[in-house]
Structure formats: C-alpha cells, structure tokens
C-alpha cells in the first residue's frame, strides 16, 4: 500500500505484484486472521473478519496497487496460478520484464529448490456459493482485469 513511498525511497527498486483468484485470497486471509487472533489475543472475545470485510479490504488494496504500480519504472504483475503451473518460465518472464538477468546457474538453483519441495501442498479452503457470489459481485472489476472467472 506504500508503492509511491517505496519508489521515492528506492528509485531503482523493482516491483513484482502477484495476484491470485479472489476466492482463494479471501478464504486464506480469513484463515490467517483466525490463526493470528488465536495466537495473539489475550482473551477469547476477538472476532474474525467476515467475507465482506476481507473483500472490501482486498478491493482497496488492489485499487491502490493498480493506481500506484504504473508510477514505478520496473514492475510486473503475474498470476499466482501461472507461477504454480510453470514456475521456471514464469520466473524467466518476471526477470526479463523487470530487467534482471536470468542465468543458467540461477535456473539450476530454482529447479533444485522446486525438486526439493515437490511434495508441498498448499492449503485448500472452501467457501459457500453465497460467499462466492458476494466476492464476485464486489470484485467484478478486478476479476475481469486479471482474467478470473467467477
């Protein structure tokens, strides 16, 4: 949320914005806040954010990013799903777009890392059809911009 400030402080900085389907972001964020609240709350009266609250915040974040990111000279946006589907090719595209060298040695490091972590399974959360409808209606502009289907 401080892209302009960071760009002023670090004029040669490169920015990579990774977007993910809003259904996944909202459900993951709710889970994260639930974990943080349980680990850090001194009493049990805390309340987790709901789908509407998280979606409103995601809208604000994406609106700010889409407004501020083009002011920096080196940036790229990628979809998380593309990174997961083909990490090596996606990293090559990122490096090219932001003006960094993607070497054969770096590719070996990436490939070794991926091989060492090939059994990793990301969290999977379920949301109701009503929650999907709410998210899709609130996030319509961003979902269309980033090519996500409701």
Order of alpha helices (4+ residues) and beta strands (2+ residues): alpha-beta-alpha-alpha-beta-alpha-alpha-alpha-alpha-alpha
